[in-house]
Amino acid sequence: SGSTGGGASSGLHHDHHDNLLCLLRGTKVVRLFAPSDAPHLYTTGRLTRIHGNGRINYARDATAADGRTAAEVRQGALRRAQRAVRCAE
């Protein structure tokens, strides 16, 4: 599955961050699908959200559009609130 017959293959997948493909030798076939096509592809896991920037969330793997987990979002909010309290004192 995904094999090109003798070369390396990564198969169909999506990356969570922007990437740069740099091929030093040979050829590579890249097929790009829009994030909005995800519901029509055979994904592993149940899709729960597609952010405006294309980031895809699956059940039990929710993130903010920038990739932060719910815990990281809460920690950031707590730090901002603590800073506000220190500034108000």
BANUGU-348198 format. One line per 5 residues: their letters; for each residue x, y, z of C-alpha. Coordinates in nm, 4 decimals. Each point is the difference from the previous one (the first is absolute). Layout:
// BANUGU-348198
A	X/Y/Z ~ ... .
***
This chain:
// BANUGU-348198
SGSTG	0.0000/0.0000/0.0000 ~ 0.1528/0.3246/-0.1140 ~ 0.3074/-0.1759/-0.1381 ~ 0.1559/0.1316/-0.3191 ~ 0.1782/-0.3284/-0.0691 .
GGASS	0.3569/0.0124/0.1273 ~ 0.0170/0.3439/0.1564 ~ -0.1109/0.1324/0.3331 ~ -0.3633/0.0906/0.0566 ~ -0.1727/0.1855/0.2801 .
GLHHD	-0.3547/-0.0924/-0.1028 ~ -0.3010/0.2266/0.0376 ~ 0.0325/0.2171/0.3107 ~ -0.0277/0.3575/0.1173 ~ 0.2473/0.2051/0.1926 .
HHDNL	-0.0908/0.2276/0.2882 ~ 0.2507/0.2683/-0.0939 ~ 0.1190/0.1710/-0.3159 ~ 0.2729/-0.1888/-0.1831 ~ 0.2560/0.0472/-0.2717 .
LCLLR	0.0664/-0.2922/-0.2355 ~ 0.3587/-0.0138/-0.1198 ~ 0.0758/-0.2887/-0.2345 ~ 0.3720/-0.0502/-0.0562 ~ -0.0211/-0.2704/-0.2649 .
GTKVV	-0.2626/-0.1884/-0.1951 ~ -0.3685/0.0770/-0.0240 ~ -0.2865/0.0278/0.2434 ~ -0.3706/0.0008/-0.0735 ~ -0.1943/0.2241/0.2364 .
RLFAP	-0.3782/0.0097/0.0008 ~ -0.1509/0.2834/0.1992 ~ -0.3529/0.0000/0.1337 ~ -0.1748/0.2991/0.1518 ~ -0.0818/-0.0359/0.3712 .
SDAPH	-0.3662/0.0244/-0.0990 ~ 0.0456/-0.3324/-0.1853 ~ 0.0788/-0.1812/0.3277 ~ -0.3583/-0.1228/0.0569 ~ 0.0198/-0.1741/-0.3388 .
LYTTG	0.3323/-0.1760/0.0681 ~ 0.0671/-0.3135/0.2023 ~ 0.1316/0.1642/0.3145 ~ 0.1120/-0.1800/0.3121 ~ -0.2200/0.1319/0.2749 .
RLTRI	-0.3231/0.1988/0.0065 ~ 0.0291/0.3564/-0.1289 ~ -0.1367/0.2542/0.2449 ~ 0.1156/0.3325/-0.1417 ~ 0.1828/0.1580/-0.2897 .
HGNGR	0.1399/0.3403/0.0994 ~ -0.0023/0.2902/-0.2437 ~ 0.3753/-0.0332/-0.0467 ~ -0.0394/-0.3670/-0.0991 ~ 0.1024/-0.1627/0.3267 .
INYAR	-0.2027/-0.3178/0.0508 ~ -0.1186/-0.1283/0.3387 ~ -0.1039/-0.3543/0.0776 ~ -0.2046/-0.1300/0.2927 ~ 0.2152/0.0005/0.3177 .
DATAA	0.2654/0.2105/-0.1780 ~ -0.1433/0.3524/0.0157 ~ 0.2304/0.2940/-0.0530 ~ -0.0257/0.3701/-0.0626 ~ 0.0554/0.1182/-0.3567 .
DGRTA	0.3669/0.0638/0.0842 ~ 0.0510/-0.3546/0.1279 ~ -0.0131/0.0656/0.3739 ~ -0.1765/-0.2625/0.2075 ~ -0.2885/0.0904/0.2310 .
AEVRQ	0.2382/-0.0272/0.2981 ~ 0.2439/0.2423/-0.1640 ~ -0.2816/0.2465/-0.0711 ~ -0.1098/-0.0184/0.3671 ~ 0.3597/0.0444/0.1227 .
GALRR	0.0425/0.3068/-0.2212 ~ -0.3247/0.1518/0.1294 ~ 0.1085/-0.0678/0.3595 ~ 0.3395/0.1650/-0.0563 ~ -0.1663/0.3058/-0.1558 .
AQRAV	-0.2432/0.0266/0.2944 ~ 0.2867/-0.0310/0.2515 ~ 0.1934/0.2703/-0.1837 ~ -0.3061/0.2277/0.0032 ~ -0.0385/-0.0486/0.3754 .
RCAE	0.3689/0.0830/0.0604 ~ -0.0318/0.3147/-0.2134 ~ -0.3147/0.1067/0.1882 ~ 0.1663/-0.0319/0.3418 .
***
